[in-house]
Amino acid sequence: MKKTKEIQNSKSSTPSLTSQSKRARDFFDKNKETHRYSPDALLEKFANFMDQSRNRKPGEKRPEEFMEIHDKVAYVLGIENHIPVAESVDREYRHFITEMIMKTEQEYDCKTVIEKSLAETIALSHIRIICFSKAMNNYLPGKISINKEINDYYTIASKELDRAHRQLTNAILTLRQIKMPYTPLNITARTAFIGQNQQINNLNTNQ
């Protein structure tokens, strides 16, 4: 009996797995603004570096950590400055894709994150169409010798071009649908009665 009580006491003194899990969750929930991937913590750190750089002497270089944080902040605010999307394409298209995103945002008055991400998707799809069209044009018959590898590449490029067209169309339609004002459809009872009376009239006529 004594050993049984000791075992029970030891079990009761040890936190259960559920309570331990809850403690861990509570810790990260309470400190979610300061964990290693917290945007606010990174922005605050960068702001402190900015304040320090104001007192920098002429010719004095900024610390290396400043530039590292600078690049991270640029990606954190990517939905506003579109740097991550711009750097996902070739250098020759980076200014062009940024311009197209901003023009799309202006045209559709994009304010929310979803609307801005759709503007990025539209521009990315458009760039892919340009790239695959350019690649296919380089492999047109008469420009180079045709072989199996070229035919296979042409087939893959054609499929990717079609896919890019579908992605572009779907993104545009989705953005238009989001920005389109809601127009409810009203069906009155009178319309239903008219249809019902018309059916009765038709029955009477047939008789």
QUIQUI-V735712 format. One record per helix or strand of 3 or more residues. SS is the DSSP state (helix for helix, strand for strand). FROM is the first residue (numbers start at 1). TO is the last residue. If there is no record, write none. Layout:
BEGIN
SS/FROM/TO
SS/FROM/TO
END
This chain:
BEGIN
helix/2/13
helix/17/30
helix/39/54
helix/64/76
helix/78/81
helix/83/86
helix/91/108
helix/113/138
helix/148/179
helix/189/206
END
